[in-house]
Amino acid sequence: MKRPRKLAVVLSHPTQYYSPWFRWLAAHADISLRVFYLWDFGITRQRDPQFETPIQWDVDLLSGYEWELVPNSARDPGTHHFSGLTNPTLLNRLAKWGPDVILIFGYKWWSLLRVIGYARFRGIPLLFRGDSHFLGRGQPSWFKRAALRLLYAQFSAFLVVGSANGDYFRTLGVPEKKLTFCPHSVDANLFNPTVSDYARRAAQLRVSLNLQQARCVVLFAGKFTAAKQPCELLEAFIAVAPPDAAIVFVGDGPEREKLQRRSAESTAQVRFLPFANQSEMPVRYMLADIFALPSRGHYETWGLAVNEAMHMGLVPLVSDRVGCQRDLVEPDVTGWVFQSDNPDDLRDKLRSALTVDIEPLRQRSAQRIAGYTYAQSTAGLLRALRLLGEETALA
């Protein structure tokens, strides 16, 4: 019997989004999987500079699949600079395991560029999964386009997470035959609104926030930074919200003091909750009706919190800079999309969200997100591996 293909995944650090997917892969896919982590963020307590608080995820990130933590010799470990992932023994560890295919997520760090060179030298097919797009920024300079075309030519296949991401790769010269849809997804077992304990705890949280009479609750959850526009969202809410609507801000960051000062000046129902760890987020989502992600920054390449919120029954309101909006947020069907640099449009869309009959949108939102699970992501990965196998057989 033919042995399972050996797939090496090289990833910066364990995350609450990918670790459950790796566990799913190990349990459901006929492949031999090992993940090589280059940094211990998420499994050790470390300070997040944007949340302005120490973070260690409280969900299981390491069980159910093979992994190893490759020693990182960087003086300042992390993904915030090129040398933050410097792992001298990585190539030896890969060679010892002997993968048939290598999957990497990104390329902007020293160790990952070494992996690309290693795979090309050894003739090992490379898979790439990223979620970059050109929304709100236009195409890069000719020099950067040329450099990216050269880089992406080193890969045998690409796992495309959504429409904007696919257009990004096509613009940079990646042929269609190398693109395989592999949707961004989250742990639907954790973000499951039918868990009875969630409803009970969400009801208790509403009482503690004095929101039991609120007809509609808007939720913002994330880092309180200018690029995510929490202050602009608050101003829009104060301007258009009816008396029986409320907004809850979950998180922390440099904009907190400004948000609290402005909310104290208004009569609107505004509440604040501290940063919530991953296991707490389903209850936070469940106390609300609308999830807002109003980012104007170019880094919001997808917005996996939108997936989480939609699984929990919320309807999304997002800016046109959020990468998932073309796939998940169909205007007035599964949610609302506003122009990120237009405060009037944000107010108009928020007014619609606060006054419409939201139940039909909830149902359509739930139907849309049902196609974005680990099962669909796994199917996309296996499709790409099959195509690689067919090409190898023909070579």
C-alpha positions as CSV (number, residue, x, y, z in Angstrom):
1,M,0.0,0.0,0.0
2,K,1.3,3.5,-0.9
3,R,2.4,5.4,2.1
4,P,0.8,8.8,2.9
5,R,2.4,11.8,1.5
6,K,4.7,13.6,4.1
7,L,3.7,17.3,4.3
8,A,5.9,19.6,6.3
9,V,4.3,22.9,7.4
10,V,6.6,25.7,8.4
11,L,4.8,28.4,10.4
12,S,6.0,31.3,12.5
13,H,4.2,30.2,15.7
14,P,1.1,28.3,17.0
15,T,-2.1,30.2,16.5
16,Q,-5.7,29.8,17.5
17,Y,-6.8,29.6,13.9
18,Y,-4.3,27.1,12.4
19,S,-3.6,24.7,15.2
20,P,-7.2,23.3,15.2
21,W,-7.0,22.9,11.5
22,F,-3.8,20.9,11.8
23,R,-5.5,18.7,14.4
24,W,-8.4,18.2,11.8
25,L,-5.9,17.3,9.1
26,A,-4.1,14.7,11.3
27,A,-7.4,13.1,12.1
28,H,-9.2,13.2,8.7
29,A,-6.6,13.4,5.9
30,D,-4.5,10.6,4.5
31,I,-1.3,12.5,4.8
32,S,1.7,12.4,7.2
33,L,1.8,15.9,8.8
34,R,4.5,17.6,10.8
35,V,4.4,21.3,11.7
36,F,7.7,23.2,12.3
37,Y,7.2,26.2,14.5
38,L,9.8,29.0,14.5
39,W,8.7,31.0,17.6
40,D,6.9,30.2,20.9
41,F,4.4,33.1,20.9
42,G,0.9,32.0,21.9
43,I,2.1,29.1,24.0
44,T,4.2,31.2,26.4
45,R,3.0,34.4,28.1
46,Q,4.3,37.3,26.1
47,R,3.3,41.0,25.7
48,D,1.3,42.0,22.7
49,P,2.3,45.6,21.9
50,Q,-1.0,46.5,20.3
51,F,-3.3,44.9,22.9
52,E,-0.9,46.4,25.5
53,T,-1.3,43.3,27.6
54,P,0.5,39.9,28.1
55,I,-1.1,37.1,26.0
56,Q,-1.1,33.4,26.2
57,W,-3.9,31.6,24.3
58,D,-6.1,29.5,26.6
59,V,-7.1,26.9,24.0
60,D,-5.2,23.8,23.1
61,L,-2.7,24.6,20.3
62,L,-0.4,21.6,20.4
63,S,-2.2,18.3,20.8
64,G,-3.5,16.0,18.1
65,Y,-0.8,16.5,15.5
66,E,3.0,16.2,15.1
67,W,5.0,19.3,15.7
68,E,8.3,20.6,16.8
69,L,9.5,24.0,18.0
70,V,12.7,24.9,16.2
71,P,15.1,27.0,18.4
72,N,15.0,30.7,17.4
73,S,18.3,32.5,17.9
74,A,17.0,36.0,17.1
75,R,17.9,38.7,19.6
76,D,14.4,40.1,19.2
77,P,12.2,37.1,18.3
78,G,8.9,37.8,16.4
79,T,7.2,38.5,13.2
80,H,7.6,42.3,13.3
81,H,11.0,42.3,11.5
82,F,12.9,40.2,9.0
83,S,15.4,38.6,11.4
84,G,12.8,37.9,14.0
85,L,12.5,34.3,12.8
86,T,16.1,33.1,12.7
87,N,16.3,29.3,13.1
88,P,19.8,27.9,12.3
89,T,18.8,24.2,12.7
90,L,15.6,24.4,10.7
91,L,16.9,23.0,7.4
92,N,18.6,20.1,9.2
93,R,15.4,19.2,10.9
94,L,13.5,19.3,7.7
95,A,16.1,17.1,6.0
96,K,15.9,14.6,8.8
97,W,12.2,14.3,8.5
98,G,12.3,14.1,4.7
99,P,9.0,15.8,3.5
100,D,7.6,15.2,0.1
101,V,5.9,18.6,0.0
102,I,6.5,21.8,2.1
103,L,3.8,24.3,2.9
104,I,4.8,27.8,4.1
105,F,2.7,30.8,5.2
106,G,4.5,33.9,4.2
107,Y,8.0,34.8,3.1
108,K,9.1,38.0,4.8
109,W,11.5,36.4,7.3
110,W,15.0,35.0,7.1
111,S,14.1,31.4,7.9
112,L,11.3,31.2,5.4
113,L,13.5,32.4,2.6
114,R,16.0,29.7,3.5
115,V,13.2,27.1,3.3
116,I,12.4,28.3,-0.2
117,G,16.0,28.0,-1.3
118,Y,16.3,24.6,0.4
119,A,13.2,23.2,-1.3
120,R,14.2,24.4,-4.7
121,F,17.7,22.9,-4.3
122,R,16.3,19.6,-3.2
123,G,13.5,19.5,-5.8
124,I,10.8,19.4,-3.1
125,P,7.5,21.0,-4.3
126,L,6.5,24.1,-2.4
127,L,3.0,25.1,-1.4
128,F,2.2,28.7,-0.5
129,R,-0.8,30.0,1.6
130,G,-1.2,33.7,2.2
131,D,-4.1,36.1,2.2
132,S,-2.7,39.3,0.7
133,H,-4.9,41.5,-1.5
134,F,-4.8,44.8,-3.3
135,L,-8.0,46.2,-1.8
136,G,-7.7,49.9,-1.1
137,R,-4.1,50.2,-2.1
138,G,-3.7,49.6,-5.8
139,Q,-0.9,47.6,-7.4
140,P,2.7,47.8,-6.1
141,S,5.5,49.5,-8.1
142,W,6.9,47.7,-11.1
143,F,10.0,46.8,-9.1
144,K,8.0,45.1,-6.4
145,R,5.8,43.4,-8.9
146,A,8.9,42.0,-10.6
147,A,10.4,40.8,-7.4
148,L,7.1,39.1,-6.3
149,R,6.7,37.5,-9.7
150,L,10.2,36.0,-9.3
151,L,9.4,34.9,-5.8
152,Y,6.1,33.3,-6.6
153,A,7.6,31.4,-9.6
154,Q,9.4,29.2,-7.0
155,F,6.1,27.7,-5.8
156,S,4.4,24.7,-7.3
157,A,0.9,25.6,-6.1
158,F,-1.0,28.2,-4.1
159,L,-3.8,27.8,-1.6
160,V,-6.2,30.7,-2.3
161,V,-8.3,31.8,0.7
162,G,-10.8,34.0,-1.2
163,S,-11.6,36.1,-4.2
164,A,-9.4,39.2,-3.4
165,N,-6.5,36.9,-2.6
166,G,-6.9,35.0,-5.9
167,D,-6.9,38.3,-7.9
168,Y,-3.7,39.2,-6.0
169,F,-1.9,36.1,-7.2
170,R,-3.2,36.4,-10.8
171,T,-2.1,40.0,-11.0
172,L,1.4,38.9,-10.0
173,G,1.6,36.4,-12.8
174,V,0.6,33.1,-11.0
175,P,-1.0,30.9,-13.6
176,E,-4.6,29.7,-13.0
177,K,-3.5,26.1,-13.0
178,K,-1.5,26.7,-9.8
179,L,-4.4,28.2,-7.9
180,T,-6.5,26.0,-5.6
181,F,-9.4,27.4,-3.5
182,C,-8.6,26.6,0.2
183,P,-10.9,28.9,2.2
184,H,-10.0,30.6,5.4
185,S,-11.9,28.9,8.2
186,V,-12.0,28.8,12.0
187,D,-12.9,26.1,14.6
188,A,-16.6,25.6,14.1
189,N,-16.7,23.3,17.1
190,L,-15.6,26.2,19.4
191,F,-17.8,28.8,17.7
192,N,-21.0,26.8,17.8
193,P,-24.1,28.7,19.0
194,T,-26.0,25.5,19.9
195,V,-23.7,25.0,22.9
196,S,-26.2,25.5,25.7
197,D,-23.7,27.0,28.2
198,Y,-23.0,29.8,25.8
199,A,-26.5,31.1,25.8
200,R,-26.7,31.0,29.6
201,R,-23.4,32.8,30.0
202,A,-24.3,35.4,27.3
203,A,-27.6,36.2,29.1
204,Q,-25.7,36.6,32.4
205,L,-23.2,38.9,30.6
206,R,-26.1,41.0,29.2
207,V,-27.5,41.5,32.7
208,S,-24.1,42.4,34.1
209,L,-23.8,45.1,31.4
210,N,-27.4,46.2,31.9
211,L,-28.2,45.4,28.3
212,Q,-31.2,43.1,28.9
213,Q,-33.6,45.7,27.4
214,A,-31.4,46.4,24.3
215,R,-33.1,45.5,21.1
216,C,-29.9,45.4,19.0
217,V,-26.3,45.2,20.2
218,V,-23.3,46.0,18.0
219,L,-20.0,44.3,18.9
220,F,-16.4,45.5,18.2
221,A,-13.8,43.0,19.3
222,G,-10.1,43.5,18.7
223,K,-7.2,45.9,19.1
224,F,-8.1,49.5,19.9
225,T,-5.9,51.0,17.2
226,A,-6.5,53.8,14.8
227,A,-6.2,51.5,11.8
228,K,-9.2,49.5,13.0
229,Q,-11.3,52.7,13.4
230,P,-13.0,52.0,16.8
231,C,-13.4,55.8,17.4
232,E,-15.0,56.3,14.0
233,L,-17.4,53.4,14.7
234,L,-18.3,55.0,18.1
235,E,-19.0,58.4,16.5
236,A,-21.2,56.8,13.9
237,F,-23.1,54.9,16.5
238,I,-23.7,58.0,18.6
239,A,-25.0,59.8,15.5
240,V,-27.5,57.2,14.3
241,A,-28.3,54.7,17.1
242,P,-31.9,54.6,18.4
243,P,-32.3,54.6,22.2
244,D,-32.8,50.9,22.4
245,A,-29.5,50.0,20.7
246,A,-26.2,49.4,22.4
247,I,-22.5,48.9,21.4
248,V,-19.9,46.8,23.2
249,F,-16.2,47.3,22.7
250,V,-14.1,44.2,23.7
251,G,-10.3,44.5,23.7
252,D,-7.6,47.0,24.6
253,G,-5.1,49.3,23.0
254,P,-4.0,52.9,22.6
255,E,-7.4,54.2,21.6
256,R,-9.1,53.0,24.8
257,E,-8.9,56.3,26.8
258,K,-10.3,58.3,23.8
259,L,-13.2,55.8,23.4
260,Q,-14.1,55.9,27.1
261,R,-13.9,59.7,27.2
262,R,-16.1,60.1,24.2
263,S,-18.7,57.6,25.4
264,A,-18.9,59.4,28.8
265,E,-19.8,62.6,26.9
266,S,-22.8,60.9,25.1
267,T,-26.1,59.4,26.2
268,A,-25.7,56.4,23.9
269,Q,-25.5,52.9,25.5
270,V,-21.8,52.1,25.3
271,R,-20.1,49.3,27.2
272,F,-16.5,48.1,27.5
273,L,-15.1,44.7,28.2
274,P,-11.4,43.8,28.6
275,F,-9.4,41.6,26.2
276,A,-11.0,38.2,26.0
277,N,-9.0,35.0,25.5
278,Q,-10.1,32.6,22.8
279,S,-12.3,30.4,25.0
280,E,-14.3,33.4,26.1
281,M,-15.0,34.8,22.7
282,P,-18.1,32.7,21.8
283,V,-20.0,34.2,24.7
284,R,-18.9,37.7,23.8
285,Y,-20.2,37.2,20.3
286,M,-23.4,35.7,21.5
287,L,-24.4,38.8,23.5
288,A,-24.6,40.8,20.3
289,D,-26.5,40.9,17.0
290,I,-24.1,42.8,14.7
291,F,-20.3,42.4,14.4
292,A,-18.4,45.4,13.2
293,L,-14.9,45.3,11.7
294,P,-14.4,48.9,10.3
295,S,-10.7,48.7,9.5
296,R,-9.0,51.1,7.1
297,G,-5.5,49.6,7.4
298,H,-4.1,47.5,4.7
299,Y,-3.1,44.7,7.1
300,E,-6.7,43.4,7.4
301,T,-6.0,40.7,4.8
302,W,-9.0,38.6,5.7
303,G,-10.6,39.2,9.1
304,L,-11.1,35.8,10.7
305,A,-13.1,37.3,13.5
306,V,-15.8,37.8,10.9
307,N,-15.9,34.0,10.4
308,E,-16.2,33.5,14.1
309,A,-19.0,36.0,14.5
310,M,-21.0,34.6,11.6
311,H,-20.7,31.1,13.0
312,M,-22.1,32.5,16.2
313,G,-25.1,34.0,14.4
314,L,-24.0,37.6,14.1
315,V,-24.4,39.7,10.9
316,P,-21.2,41.5,9.8
317,L,-20.7,45.2,9.1
318,V,-17.2,45.6,7.5
319,S,-15.2,48.1,5.6
320,D,-14.2,47.7,1.9
321,R,-10.6,47.1,3.1
322,V,-11.4,43.8,4.8
323,G,-10.3,40.9,2.7
324,C,-13.2,38.6,3.4
325,Q,-15.9,41.0,2.3
326,R,-16.2,39.9,-1.3
327,D,-16.7,36.3,-0.2
328,L,-18.7,36.5,3.1
329,V,-20.4,39.9,3.2
330,E,-22.8,40.4,0.4
331,P,-24.4,43.9,0.9
332,D,-27.9,43.7,2.3
333,V,-27.9,39.9,1.9
334,T,-25.5,38.6,4.5
335,G,-24.3,41.9,5.9
336,W,-23.1,45.4,5.0
337,V,-20.0,46.9,3.5
338,F,-19.0,50.6,3.8
339,Q,-16.3,52.7,2.2
340,S,-13.5,52.8,4.8
341,D,-12.6,56.5,4.2
342,N,-16.2,57.7,4.1
343,P,-17.8,58.5,7.6
344,D,-21.1,59.3,6.0
345,D,-21.2,55.8,4.4
346,L,-20.4,54.2,7.7
347,R,-23.2,56.1,9.4
348,D,-25.7,55.1,6.6
349,K,-24.8,51.4,6.7
350,L,-24.9,51.4,10.5
351,R,-28.3,53.0,10.5
352,S,-29.5,50.3,8.1
353,A,-28.1,47.6,10.3
354,L,-29.8,49.0,13.4
355,T,-33.2,49.4,11.8
356,V,-33.6,46.5,9.4
357,D,-35.3,43.1,10.3
358,I,-32.1,41.3,11.0
359,E,-33.4,37.7,11.1
360,P,-33.3,37.0,7.4
361,L,-29.8,38.3,7.2
362,R,-28.8,36.0,10.2
363,Q,-30.1,33.0,8.3
364,R,-28.3,33.9,5.0
365,S,-25.2,34.7,7.0
366,A,-25.3,31.2,8.6
367,Q,-25.8,29.6,5.2
368,R,-22.8,31.5,3.7
369,I,-20.4,30.7,6.6
370,A,-21.3,27.0,6.4
371,G,-19.0,26.7,3.4
372,Y,-16.0,27.9,5.4
373,T,-14.9,25.1,7.7
374,Y,-11.9,22.9,8.2
375,A,-13.5,20.3,6.1
376,Q,-13.6,22.7,3.1
377,S,-10.0,23.9,3.8
378,T,-8.8,20.3,4.0
379,A,-10.5,19.5,0.7
380,G,-8.6,22.4,-0.9
381,L,-5.3,21.3,0.4
382,L,-5.8,17.7,-0.7
383,R,-6.8,18.9,-4.2
384,A,-3.5,20.8,-4.5
385,L,-1.6,17.8,-3.3
386,R,-3.3,15.6,-5.9
387,L,-2.5,18.1,-8.7
388,L,1.2,18.1,-7.5
389,G,1.1,14.3,-7.6
390,E,-0.3,14.2,-11.2
391,E,2.4,16.7,-12.4
392,T,5.1,14.6,-10.8
393,A,3.8,11.5,-12.4
394,L,3.9,13.2,-15.8
395,A,7.4,14.7,-15.4
